[in-house]
Amino acid sequence: MIGMQMLCEKLAKFSIPAVRIAVSDTLYGNYRLSQKAIASELGVAQPAVYKYLSGKYSKRVSMVTEFIKSKGIQEPIAKAIMSGSNPIKVREMIEKLASSRMVSAYCNSIIKS
């Protein structure tokens, strides 16, 4: 059980920021939202969005972010935000994607490497 908790914590350490980064990149690049607007929609501080967009994060988070973006699986979240979805629903979508089988398997593969 302890080992599993540690693995889950490691997965969350990479996957949740990676999803937020991918969504931020999409909202900023494709929809031209400001950092302040993105922060508000994601429920994070504007400096966090600045960090997401500047690429100043770990190699593993970067790898997971690129995986997510290569599959385009962050798009439904960006579209939900642009259509005015409830912020609670957006956070749930982020958590669901971050814990999805596809993202978890990828995170697990890079943790082991």
N, C-alpha and C positions, 0 to 999 in steps of 0.2 A: 504493500500500500504506500509506504513512504517513497519508494522508487517511482511509483506511478505519479504521485503528487509532484515529485521533482520534475519528471518529464513533462507533465501538464504545465507546470510553471515555466519551464524552458520554452515550450511551444507558445504559450501566451506572450512570453517576452519578445518573441520574434514575429508572431502572426498578427497580433492586434496592431502594433505600430505599422507593420507592413501594409495591412489593409487601409489604415488611416492615410498612410503616405500615398498609396495608389489612388485612393479616392481624392485626396487633396490635389495630386498631379492632374487628375482628370478634370476636376472642377476648375482649377486654375488655368490649365492649358486649353481645354475644349469649351468651357463655358464662361471663361474670363471672370470668375468670381474673385473678389478681393480676399486677401489673407484673413481679414477681420470677419468677413461673411463665412468663409470656410470654417474658421474657428468656432463661430457661433453654431453652425450647422452640425459640427462634429462634437461639440461640447468640450472643446479643449481651449487652451489659451492661444492667443495669436502668436506668441513666440514659438509655440510648438509647431504651428503651421509653417512659420518661417524656417524652422529647422527641417521639417519634412521636405519643403520645396528646395532647400539649399543642398540637400543630399548629404547632410552631416549626421550619418548614423552608421551603425556597424556593418561590416561586410555581410554578415548573415541576414540582417534585416534587409539590406540592399538586395541580396539574392532572392529572398522571399517576395519582396516588392516587385522585382522584375518578373518573377514567375507569375504573380497575380496579374500584372499588366499584360504579359504575353498571352494569357488566356482570356483577357478582357472581362474577368469575373467581377471586377469592381464597378463596371458600368451600371448594373441595376441599382446600386446604391447611389451613384451620382445622379442617375435619372430620378430616383425617388426624392432626393434632395431638391432637384430642380423643379419637380412637380409639386413641392410644398408638403411633402410627407411630414408627419409628426416626428419630432426629434427622438422620442422614445423608440419609435419604429425604426428609425435610422440606426440608432445604437444597437438595437436587436439584430438588424441586418449585418452590421459590422461584426458583432460577436458570432453570429451564425456562420458567416463566411470565414472568419478567423479560425473557427473550430471545425470547419467542414472537413470531410474525409480527404479531399484533394489537397487542401492547404496543410492539414496536419501531417499527411504522408510526406509532403515535400519538406516541411520543417524537420520532421523526424530524420529524413535522409541527410539533411545538412548538419544536424546536431551530431549524428554518428560519424560524420566525415572529419 
